[in-house]
Amino acid sequence: MAYRKTPAEIRRLEATRERLVTCATEVVTEVGWAQASVSAVADAAGIAAGSVYQHFPSKSALAVEVFRRAAGREVEVLGEVLHAPGDPVERLSRAVEVFARRALQNRGLAYALLAAPAEPAVGAERLEFRRRYRVLFAEVVRDGMTQGALPQQDDEITAAALSGAIGEVLVYPLGDPEKRAVDTFIAELTAMALRCVGAPHD
């Protein structure tokens, strides 16, 4: 008869796995993907490096889980703002501000998600999440056109340009040691986004 883990063992294993993901996220935030070794994560979690492999078959698998969780949360927040009731241009403006402020409040993690060199498995996840951002932006652009708030345009092309531009514009300030004025930066980024979709702006 095959051995079955007890509920207590399952809870313990799940708790350890969650701790590893949390610690790995902290390590990646601090040193980036390249230096976030299994040993570094194990040290942060207070366990032996070999024990990590009981939960993740490789460093790559752990890195992908970290990326999916962190990026998934950002997509979720962006979606909540873009899907809120109200004028589509205002929702877009608010979404850009929220996305940028969250990135600038956690610069290390945001840089890791957007641009830091990473192994191919993480790069593939990054491409998938860019697609998810494009889907969200395309929806609000279509809403804007339907309501007459935005000029007619190819929503897919605009969404791709918008998501790419926002990510690219954020890369430099995320690594800027002088940390330029946040409010001014966000105002300029938001104005750029509104110009991109053809919305009126101040």
Backbone torsions as a table, in degrees:
resi	resn	phi	psi	omega
1	MET	NA	128.8	-177.9
2	ALA	-66.4	143.2	178.8
3	TYR	-71.6	134.9	177.4
4	ARG	-114.5	132.3	179.2
5	LYS	-68.2	142.7	177.4
6	THR	-77.2	159.8	177.0
7	PRO	-54.9	-36.4	179.8
8	ALA	-65.9	-40.3	178.5
9	GLU	-65.7	-41.8	179.6
10	ILE	-62.4	-43.0	178.5
11	ARG	-63.4	-39.2	-180.0
12	ARG	-65.3	-43.7	179.3
13	LEU	-64.5	-41.8	179.0
14	GLU	-64.5	-39.7	179.6
15	ALA	-65.1	-41.1	178.9
16	THR	-65.1	-40.9	179.4
17	ARG	-62.5	-43.6	178.9
18	GLU	-63.3	-39.4	178.9
19	ARG	-64.5	-39.0	178.5
20	LEU	-62.9	-42.3	179.2
21	VAL	-64.4	-42.6	178.5
22	THR	-61.7	-47.7	-179.4
23	CYS	-66.2	-39.7	178.6
24	ALA	-63.5	-38.4	177.6
25	THR	-62.8	-42.1	179.1
26	GLU	-64.7	-40.7	179.5
27	VAL	-66.3	-45.1	178.6
28	VAL	-61.2	-40.7	178.1
29	THR	-59.7	-37.8	-176.0
30	GLU	-80.5	-43.4	-170.7
31	VAL	-124.4	-3.9	-179.3
32	GLY	88.7	174.4	-176.2
33	TRP	-67.4	-43.2	-172.6
34	ALA	-60.7	-39.1	-176.8
35	GLN	-95.1	1.4	179.2
36	ALA	-84.0	70.9	-177.0
37	SER	-74.5	163.9	176.2
38	VAL	-60.0	-39.0	179.6
39	SER	-63.8	-41.6	180.0
40	ALA	-63.9	-41.1	179.5
41	VAL	-67.7	-43.0	179.4
42	ALA	-61.6	-42.0	178.0
43	ASP	-61.3	-43.0	-179.7
44	ALA	-64.6	-33.1	-179.2
45	ALA	-86.4	-10.2	179.6
46	GLY	74.4	32.1	178.2
47	ILE	-130.5	169.9	177.5
48	ALA	-73.0	146.8	-178.3
49	ALA	-57.9	-38.6	-179.7
50	GLY	-62.0	-27.6	-178.9
51	SER	-69.1	-23.9	178.9
52	VAL	-59.9	-36.2	-175.8
53	TYR	-73.5	-8.2	172.0
54	GLN	-73.3	-19.3	-175.7
55	HIS	-113.0	-29.9	179.5
56	PHE	-135.4	130.2	-176.0
57	PRO	-68.5	-17.7	-177.5
58	SER	-160.1	166.8	174.1
59	LYS	-60.8	-37.8	-179.5
60	SER	-61.0	-42.6	-179.7
61	ALA	-63.9	-39.8	177.7
62	LEU	-66.1	-43.2	-179.9
63	ALA	-62.1	-41.4	179.0
64	VAL	-63.0	-41.0	178.9
65	GLU	-64.1	-41.4	177.1
66	VAL	-60.8	-47.0	-178.6
67	PHE	-62.9	-46.9	-177.9
68	ARG	-59.4	-42.7	-178.3
69	ARG	-66.4	-49.4	-175.6
70	ALA	-68.3	-46.6	-179.7
71	ALA	-68.6	-35.2	178.8
72	GLY	-60.9	-38.2	178.6
73	ARG	-65.8	-39.6	-179.9
74	GLU	-66.7	-40.5	177.0
75	VAL	-63.3	-40.5	179.9
76	GLU	-61.3	-46.6	-179.8
77	VAL	-63.8	-44.9	179.7
78	LEU	-60.8	-42.7	179.2
79	GLY	-62.5	-39.1	179.1
80	GLU	-61.0	-41.0	-179.3
81	VAL	-71.5	-45.5	-176.9
82	LEU	-69.4	-26.8	180.0
83	HIS	-92.3	0.9	179.1
84	ALA	-67.5	157.9	177.5
85	PRO	-65.1	158.5	173.6
86	GLY	119.9	-177.9	-178.2
87	ASP	-61.5	130.6	-177.4
88	PRO	-62.7	-34.2	178.5
89	VAL	-67.9	-40.7	177.3
90	GLU	-65.1	-38.6	178.4
91	ARG	-64.6	-41.5	178.5
92	LEU	-63.3	-46.1	179.7
93	SER	-59.5	-44.9	179.5
94	ARG	-65.0	-39.7	-178.9
95	ALA	-63.8	-42.7	178.6
96	VAL	-61.6	-43.4	179.7
97	GLU	-63.0	-46.7	-179.0
98	VAL	-62.4	-45.9	-179.1
99	PHE	-60.2	-46.2	-177.9
100	ALA	-66.8	-43.2	-179.6
101	ARG	-63.6	-40.7	178.4
102	ARG	-63.3	-40.6	179.0
103	ALA	-64.3	-45.0	-176.9
104	LEU	-72.6	-19.7	176.1
105	GLN	-81.9	-17.8	178.6
106	ASN	-138.1	68.4	-169.3
107	ARG	-61.0	-41.8	-177.8
108	GLY	-62.1	-46.8	-179.8
109	LEU	-69.0	-41.6	-179.4
110	ALA	-61.5	-41.4	178.6
111	TYR	-64.4	-39.3	178.0
112	ALA	-62.3	-40.6	-178.9
113	LEU	-71.5	-37.2	-173.0
114	LEU	-89.2	-39.2	-166.1
115	ALA	-147.4	-16.8	-174.2
116	ALA	-61.0	139.1	177.1
117	PRO	-53.3	135.3	-176.6
118	ALA	-147.7	162.9	178.8
119	GLU	-69.2	162.4	-173.7
120	PRO	-53.8	-37.6	-178.1
121	ALA	-63.2	-38.7	177.2
122	VAL	-71.6	-38.0	177.1
123	GLY	-60.0	-38.3	178.1
124	ALA	-65.8	-39.5	177.2
125	GLU	-65.1	-38.2	179.9
126	ARG	-60.9	-41.5	178.0
127	LEU	-63.9	-40.7	179.5
128	GLU	-64.2	-40.4	-179.5
129	PHE	-72.9	-29.7	173.8
130	ARG	-62.6	-38.1	176.7
131	ARG	-61.3	-40.6	180.0
132	ARG	-65.9	-37.2	175.4
133	TYR	-63.7	-42.7	-179.5
134	ARG	-60.9	-40.9	179.3
135	VAL	-59.2	-44.7	-179.2
136	LEU	-64.5	-45.1	-179.0
137	PHE	-67.5	-36.8	179.0
138	ALA	-62.4	-37.3	179.5
139	GLU	-62.2	-45.4	-177.8
140	VAL	-71.5	-31.5	175.7
141	VAL	-65.3	-42.8	177.2
142	ARG	-62.2	-41.1	176.4
143	ASP	-58.5	-43.3	-179.2
144	GLY	-63.3	-40.7	178.5
145	MET	-67.6	-42.3	-179.3
146	THR	-60.8	-38.6	-177.6
147	GLN	-87.5	-0.5	179.4
148	GLY	77.6	12.3	-179.6
149	ALA	-86.1	-19.3	179.9
150	LEU	-128.4	149.2	177.2
151	PRO	-68.6	158.1	177.4
152	GLN	-63.7	137.7	-176.8
153	GLN	-164.8	170.3	175.2
154	ASP	-81.8	106.8	-173.7
155	ASP	-62.5	-32.4	-179.2
156	GLU	-68.5	-42.7	179.0
157	ILE	-66.6	-44.6	178.7
158	THR	-61.1	-42.9	-179.3
159	ALA	-63.4	-39.9	178.5
160	ALA	-65.2	-43.8	178.7
161	ALA	-63.5	-41.2	-177.6
162	LEU	-65.7	-49.8	-177.9
163	SER	-65.9	-39.3	178.6
164	GLY	-66.6	-42.8	-177.7
165	ALA	-66.6	-42.5	-179.2
166	ILE	-61.8	-45.5	179.0
167	GLY	-62.8	-43.7	-178.6
168	GLU	-65.8	-42.6	-179.2
169	VAL	-63.8	-33.3	-178.4
170	LEU	-74.5	-24.2	-172.7
171	VAL	-57.8	-48.1	-177.0
172	TYR	-63.7	-52.8	-179.3
173	PRO	-63.2	-24.6	178.0
174	LEU	-64.9	-29.4	178.9
175	GLY	-104.6	10.2	-177.1
176	ASP	-81.6	111.5	-178.9
177	PRO	-64.7	-23.3	-178.8
178	GLU	-84.3	-12.0	175.4
179	LYS	48.2	76.0	-178.4
180	ARG	-55.7	163.2	-175.9
181	ALA	-54.8	118.0	-173.5
182	VAL	-64.7	-47.6	-175.9
183	ASP	-61.7	-41.7	179.1
184	THR	-65.4	-43.9	179.5
185	PHE	-60.6	-46.7	-177.9
186	ILE	-65.4	-37.9	177.6
187	ALA	-61.6	-42.2	178.8
188	GLU	-67.7	-40.6	179.1
189	LEU	-63.9	-42.9	179.5
190	THR	-64.6	-42.1	178.6
191	ALA	-61.8	-40.2	177.5
192	MET	-61.4	-43.6	-179.7
193	ALA	-62.5	-41.2	180.0
194	LEU	-67.9	-37.6	175.3
195	ARG	-63.0	-37.5	-177.7
196	CYS	-60.6	-39.3	-178.1
197	VAL	-92.2	-3.1	178.5
198	GLY	81.1	24.5	-179.6
199	ALA	-87.4	149.4	173.6
200	PRO	-67.0	144.3	178.8
201	HIS	-152.3	161.1	-178.0
202	ASP	-74.6	NA	NA
